[in-house]
Amino acid sequence: MTVTTTQPQTRTAIPAPGLRTGEAADAARWEELTESVREAGQYGTRLQAERVTRTVLSALGSHVTGEERVSLAQSLPREAGRVIASQIPATHPLTAREFVESVASRIEGSTPATARWDVSTVLGVLADRIGESLTTRLLAQLPPGYALLFGRADLAPTA
């Protein structure tokens, strides 16, 4: 009797056709970002998390300008950077509440409460990924009230 044992095969990541190694790595970073959003927001699918991520990043992209916008786009996966950089800067900065309401209007079936969850989830994951320094710079550029959306205490002085 002959006993045959099989050795586990090592899996090697093979880039999708047409993707170079750098592009495949960047696609993996985008997938990691959206998977982090899916887990943090308890979304049922990565596709749902991806839609929410794109919506929130596009809204944020129109409110962040200058050096911070460039730094933000460069610190994220290329796809996320494109979403941010492709937005036309807003002429009127929105308050945090207006920002959440604008996101609610972009997501079918969304309410201000669900949009706040979506925004807080994406911006909280974003803050973890971009680090303390850049998050602080972004918050300095945005109107008061955004800190809570990024998962930070809002320590604005009261009048």
N, C-alpha and C positions, 0 to 999 in steps of 0.2 A: 504494500500500500504506500502510495506517495502522498505526502502532506505538502501542500503548497500554501505558503503564506504570502500575502500581498503587503508590500510596503506602502505606507501612505504616500501619496504623491504631493509634492510641494506645489502649491498654486502660485503661478506667476501672473501678475497683473498685465494684461495685454491691452494696450490702448485701443479704443474703438477705431474702426477704419476711418482714415482721414484725420485723426487726431495725432499730433506730435506728442512726445513725452511731456513737455511743459504744459500743453493744453490738457492732456489727460490729468496731470497733477492738479491743474486749476479746476477742472471739472470735479475732481474729487474734493477739493476745498469747498466748492459751492455745495456739493452734496452734504458735506460735513456741517456746513452752516445751516442748511435747511433741515437737516436731521436734528441739530441742536434746537432749532425753533420748534420742530415737531414734538420733541420730548418736553421742552419747557412749557409749551402751550397745550400739551396733551391733545394734539390734533390727531385725527384718525389715520391720515395718510401723509406721506411726504409731499404729495402733489398739493394737498390743501395747505400745508406749511409753506410750500414754495410760492403759492399764489399770495398768501398773506405777506410773506417776506418781500416779494416784489412790490406789492402795493405800498407797504410801509416805507420801504427804501425809496420808492419813487416820490412819495410825499415828502420824505426827509430831504431828498436831493434838491428839491426846489427851495428849501429853507436854509441850507448850509451853503456858504459861499467862500470864495477866496482860498487861502492856503489850507483851511480846515477841510474844505470840500475835496481838494486834491489829496490831502493826507488820508482822509477817510476812504476815498476811492482806491488809493494805493494799498491800504492796509487790509482790504477785503479781497475775496476771490474776484477774478476779472469780471465775471458775470454781474456780481453785485456792484462793482465799481462802475460798470457800464450803465446800470439802472440809475445810479446816483448821478453820474456825469451827464446823462442824456436829458436831464430835466432843466427846464428854463427857470432861472431864479425868480422867485416870487417878488412882486413889487411891494407887497404888504405882508409883513411877518404875521403869522397866525399865533394866537395864544395857544397854550397847550390844549385847552378845551376845544378851540376851533380846529386845531390840527386833528384831534381825535374825531371830531364830527366830519372833517373832510375825508378821513380814511373810511368812516362809516358809509359815506355816500359813494365810495368806490367799490365796496364789497356788497354784493347782492345779498339781501336778507339780513344785513348787519344792523345792529342797534348801537347807540352810543356806549352801552355797557360792553357789548361784545367787541366793539372796535377798540375800546380802552384795553381790553384783555389782549387783543391782537397787537396793538401798538406797544404795550408794555412788554409783551413777550419778545417781540423782535428787537426792540431797543435795548432790553435787558441782555439778550444774547449778544447783541452788537457791542455793548459796553464791555462785556467780558472779553470779547475778541480784540477790540482795538486798544484796550488798556486805559488806565486811569488818566494819564496825561492828555490824550486826544479827547477822551470823553469830557474832561474839564474844559478843554478849549471849545468843543462843540456847544456845551451848555452856556459858556460865556457869550456865545454868538446868538443863542436862541432867547426868546422872551422868557421871563420868569414862569415857573410852573412845569418846565420840561424835565427837571431832575427826577421827579417821581416816575415819569415814563421810562427813564433810563435805569430805574431801580435804585435810585439814590434818595437820601433824605433831602428835602428842599429846605435849605438853611438860609433862605432869603430873609434879610432883615425886615421886620414889620414896622409900619409907620406909627 
